[in-house]
Amino acid sequence: MKKALTILIITLFLLATVGNVFGEEMAKEGLESGKNYATGTAKALPMEKERLQLNYEGTGIYMSDTEEGFINNASVYVLGALHAVKGVFEESGFMVLTVPDGDKAFVTYKGSGNLGKDSMGTYTYVGGTGKYTGITGGGEFTRSVLQPASKGGWSAISLFKGNWKLP
């Protein structure tokens, strides 16, 4: 009898607490800030003495500054391209952010800077799947290039700050 009563109490407690978590509706808009850690590979095409085309691909994680933050703990897949003249570059690319439940947010970005130095840019939400269908918004990022883990690779950390809105 004691065992059955204990199980009943635990079950009621879980239903009361977990039900509130799953029953809450997601906000329709908000602010975001956090970090994106990524690594990958790149293919370089040197042109003349002062030009370079770099196409890159990578994966990583996207973490909000708070556990409850928007798109926290998402995996990241990125494809991008950079063109540099005399060490000054412009880049653009596309990212797919996949949250633990499988829903995705799609992001485009543009940036600029000097090779080997921190760079800055903007990002824009351009769509998604599941709860992120129709997402809009965007913001700014600052990227620091890190020492790559292996030859031919790249590593970077990006700090981002922006906003998002769902239909």
N, C-alpha and C positions, 0 to 999 in steps of 0.2 A: 504494500500500500504506500509506504514512504517513497519507494522508487518511482511509482506511477505519479505521485503528487509532485516529486521533484522534476520529472520529465515534463509534466503539464506546466509547471511554473516556468521552466526554461523555454518551452515552446511558446507560451504566451508572451514572455519577455522578448524573444526573437521576433515574433510577429509584430509586436508593438514598435520595436526599434527599427528593424529592417524594412518594414512596411512604409515607414515615413521616408526612408532614404529612397526607395524605389518609387514611391508615390509622388515625390516632388517633381514639378514640371521644370524643365530647363528654362533659364532666362532667355529672352528674345534678343538681347543685346548687352554689350558690356565692354569693359576695358580689359586689356591683357598685357602682361609683361613676363619675361622669362628668358630662357637660354636654349639654344640649339647646339648640340655637340655633334659633329659629323666628321667622317673620314671617307676617303675614296681614292680613285685613280684618275689620272689625267693623260691626255694625249696632246703633245705640243707640236705645232707646226711653225718653226722659225721662218720669218720672211725678211729678206734683206738683213741689214745689220741691226736695225732698230725696231723691228716689228715682230710680234708673236701672237699667234692664235692658239688658244688653249681650250679644249673641250673636256669637260669633267663630269664624273658620275660619282655619287656617294650615298651613304646611308648613315643614319644616326638616330638621336633621340631629341625630342622636343619637350622641354619641361617648363611648366609655369612657375612663377615665384612662390605660389601657394599650392598646396595639395588640391584645393577645390578649384584651382584656376582653369581657365578655358583650355581645352585640348591638352590637358596635362598627361604626361607619360605616353605621348604618341611616338610611333616609329616614323622615321623620315626617309624618303627616297628623293634624291635630287639629280637633275640633269641641267647642266649649265654650260655657258660659253663665255670666254673672256678674250678681248682683243686689246693688246697693249702696243703703244707707240712710245718709244723712248722711256719705257718703264711706267708710263701712265696708262691705266686701263679703264675700260668700261665693260660691264658684264650683264648678262641677263640669264634667267633660267626659270625652271618650273619645279615645284615640290609637291609631293603627295604626303600628307600627314595622316597616319592611320592610328586611331585610338584603340585601346584594348578591346572594345566590343566589335571592332571591324569597320565602323563608320569612317569615312574619309573626308578630308578638306583639301581642296586644290588651291595652290598658291603660285602666283608669278612674282618675280622680283627683278629689280635692276639695281646695280651698284657701280661704284667707281672708287678709284684710289691709286696708290702707287704700289708696284710689285714689292712684296716682302714687308709691307706695312699694313696697319689697320685700314679697313675700308668702311664705307658707309653706303646705305642705300634705302630703298623703300620696297615694301611688299604689299600685295593685293590678294585678298581672297576672291577667287573667281568661280567657286562652286563646290559641290561636295555630294556625298551620298548619305542616306539615312537621315539622322537628325541635322546634318550639315547641308542638306539640299537647299540650294538658293542662298547660301551664305555670301555676304558682302563685307567689305571693310578692309582694313590694312593698317600699315604703320611704317615705322622706321627700324632699321637695324644697324648695328656696328659689329663688324667681324674682325677677329684677331686670328691670324694664321699661326698655327702651332707647328712644332717640329714633327714631321711625319713619322709614323711608326715603322715604315719600311721604305726602301728606295723606290721611287716612281709613284709614291702615294702622296696624299695631302691630308692634313688635319686642321680643323678650325672650330672656333667657338663663336657663336653669334649671340649678341644680346638684342632682344627685340622689345618694342613697346608699341601698342596700337589699340585698335578697337575692332569689333565685329558686330554683325547684325544678321539675324535670321528672319525670314519672311513671316 
